[in-house]
Amino acid sequence: MADHHSPTEHADHDADAYVHGTMTIEEQTATYSLFMNMAKWGSLAIAALLLFLVLWFMPAGNFFVGVIGGVVLMVAGAVFLKSGKSH
């Protein structure tokens, strides 16, 4: 059968069991780092794709100009994104 405790007993037990600064946060740190990397590289890829499409489909636009613009933006963005803080 289920153990019937009052909600306040359970909350008091959790508060007593937690000691500030004792939890390991490696998994949370790794998840945050993965999310930030995906966000910045994904944003760069979307920006390069948009530049490519704009340069290709603008009036008097051309496919090769779009490719060159997209590649230049990707290279410049990669240089700037990689030159961040190193740990």
VOVO-683373 format. One record per atom (N, C-alpha, C): y, x, z. Coordinates in pm, whole numbers, plus 50000, padded with zeros to 5 digits. Layout:
% VOVO-683373
YXZ
...
END
This chain:
% VOVO-683373
498815008350000
500005000050000
501255008850000
502315002949957
503585010049952
504125011750093
504775023050113
505395025950242
506775019550243
507035010750337
508305003350342
509255010050439
510185017750383
511225023850464
512555017950420
513495018350508
514815013250472
515495023450381
516395018950293
517075028150202
517865038850275
518375035850393
519165045750465
518295056950519
517055054150555
516175064750603
515905074650491
515665069750369
515385078450255
516625086850221
517805081050222
519035088150190
519315098850296
519055095850422
519275105750528
518325117450513
517095114650474
516115125450456
516535134550341
517015129050230
517455137150118
518665145550155
519605139950229
520785147250270
520425158650364
519465156650450
519045167150542
518265178150470
517535174650364
516695184350294
517515193350204
518675189050162
519475196950068
520325207050144
520255219350100
521095229950155
521915235350039
523225234750052
524135238649944
523865253049901
523685254949769
523515268249713
522085273249709
521105264849740
519725269449742
518935265549618
519455256449537
518715252049419
518885262249307
517815264549231
517925273149115
518415264748997
519275270648917
519885262948809
519645269448674
518605277548661
518335284248534
518085274348421
517345263748449
517045253948344
518295246548300
519145242648395
520395235848360
521305245148281
521365257848321
522195267548251
521695269648108
520385270548092
519815272347958
520095260047870
519985248147927
520245235847851
521705235147810
522615238547900
524035238347870
524365248447761
523785260447771
524015270747671
523505266347534
522325260347531
521775255347404
522685244547344
523145235347427
524025224647378
525325230447323
525925239847393
527185245647347
526995253347216
525895260747203
525635267847077
525415258146962
524655247546987
524425237646882
525725230746843
526575227946941
527845221346913
528775230146830
528905242846867
529845251346793
529325254846654
528035257946640
527515261246508
527415248746420
527095237346480
527065224846405
528445220946356
529455223046439
530835220146399
531275229046284
530885241746290
531215250846181
530525246546051
529275242646060
528545238245940
529175225645881
529575216245965
530205203945916
531555207145851
532325216145914
533615219945856
533445226545720
532455235345707
532215242045579
531755232045474
530895222745513
530455212445419
531625203845372
532485199845465
533645191745428
534585199345335
534815212145363
535675220145276
535055221145137
533765223745130
533065224345002
533245211444923
533025200044988
533125187144920
534545184044876
535515187344961
536915184744926
537325193144805
536965206044807
537345214644695
536605211144567
535405205844580
534635202144461
535155189244398
535425178944483
535765165744430
537245162744421
538105172244457
539535169544443
539875169244294
541005163244258
541395163544117
541535178044070
540965181043958
540925194643902
540095204043988
539235198344073
538365206344158
537175211444079
536415220144140
535335226644068
534265230444170
533015229844128
531885232644216
531945246744271
532215256444187
532195270544229
533325273644327
534485267444308
535575269144404
535155263444541
534475252144539
533975246344664
532965255144734
532045260944655
531035269944713
531715282144774
532655287944702
533345299844753
534105296544881
534815285344881
535555281345001
534635278945120
533515272045097
532575269445205
531945282145260
531595291445170
530995304145214
532015312445291
533245313045244
534285320545315
534495314845454
534545301745464
534725295545596
533535298345687
532315297845635
531125300745715
531145315245766
531495324545679
531525338645719
532615341045823
533805335945797
534895337645894
534565330846026
534005318946020
533615311946142
532535319346219
531575325046148
530505332546215
531075344846285
532025351546220
532645363246283
533375359146410
534155348546404
534905344046521
533995338746631
532945331446595
532055325846697
531195336646763
530815346746690
530015357646748
530845367046831
532155367746810
532995377146884
533445371747019
532775361447069
533095355847200
532685365247311
532785360447435
532425368647551
530965372847543
530685384947582
529295389347589
528925391247735
527755386547771
527295387547910
526145397147918
END
